[in-house]
Amino acid sequence: MDFASRYSDIILKKIMAKIQKDKKAKARAELVKIETAETGTGVRTSRHWKTAANIEFYYKEIQKGFEEMRELDRQTGWSKKLHQDRFKFTEKYKEILDEYMEGSGATKGAKQ
């Protein structure tokens, strides 16, 4: 019995939820960075540089999440099973799924 295949939908949902959370946090950090960069004095603040570091951190976390999706797909082939009811939740994460499909070179036919 292969647990990764059996629970791939649950694992994938957790990964996608984390990617979505990290994308929102990165977007908020980008807004703060833009806000602090409006003046020359804002760029010299620790808030600005901490925000810049946060943006980099969230970017790396998002990329790590997509790498985890690729590894899970390699092990279980979930991207070819999206028609199954257990993967219905992917409709909620359509933007992330589309980004994964273009980045992984997967065909749009795999969604059917």
N, C-alpha and C positions, 0 to 999 in steps of 0.2 A: 504494500500500500504506500503510495507516494503522497505524503502530507502536503508538499508544496503544490501539487496539482489539485488535490482535494480542496485546499483552502486558498487557492490563488485569488479568488474573488475578494476574500477578506483582506488578504495581504495587499492586494492592489488598491483597495479602497483606502486603507491606512496610508499608503504611499501617496496617493493622489490628494488626500485631505491635507497631508503635510506639505506637499508642493503648493497647494492653493493657499494655505496659511502663510507660507514663506513668501509667496508672490505678493500677498496683501501687505505683509510687513515691509518688504522691499519697496513697494510703491509708497507707503507712508514715509519711509526713510528718505526716499528721493524727494518727496515734497518738502520735508524739513531741510534737506540739503539745498534745494533751490531757494527756499525762504532765507536761509542764512547766507547764501551767496549773493543776495541782492545788493549788499553793501560790502565794501572792502573790509570793514571792521568785522563783519560777520564771519568772513572766511578765516579769520585769525582766532576764532573761538574754539574751545574744546568741543562744544556741541556740534559744530560743523564737521570736525574731523572724526568724532565718534560716529556720527551719522554716515560719513563716507566709509568707515570701517564696517558698519552694519550692512550697508548696501553690498559690499564685497562678500561679507559673510553669508547673507541671504542668497546671493547669486550662486555661491559654491554649494549651499544646501539644496537649491533647486536643481542644479546640475547633478548632484549626488542622487537626488530623488529620481531623475530621469534615468540615471545609470542603474538604479535598483529596478526600475520598470523594465529596462532592457534585459537585465539578468533574469528576472522573473519570467519574462517572455521567452527567453532562450530555454529556460528549464521547463516551462509549462505550456507555451504556445497560446497564452490567453488572448493575444490579439486576433487570433483566428476563430475565437469562440465568443466574440462579442454579441452574436445573435442569441445567445442563451440568456434566459431570464435572470440568472444569478449575476450577470454583468450589466443589468439594466441601470444600475447606479452611475455608469459611465456617462450617461446623458447629462448628469449634473456637472460633470467635469469635462464638458465637450472641448473647451479651449485647451486644456492640458492634453487631452487625448489627441486632438488635431496636431498640436505641437510635437507630441511623441511620434505620431505617424509620419509627419514630414521629416523629422530628425532621424528616425530609424530606417527610413527608406522603405517602410512597409507600404504595401499597395493599398489603395482605397478599397479594393475588393475584399480585403481582410475584414472590413467592417460589416459586410453583409451577413 
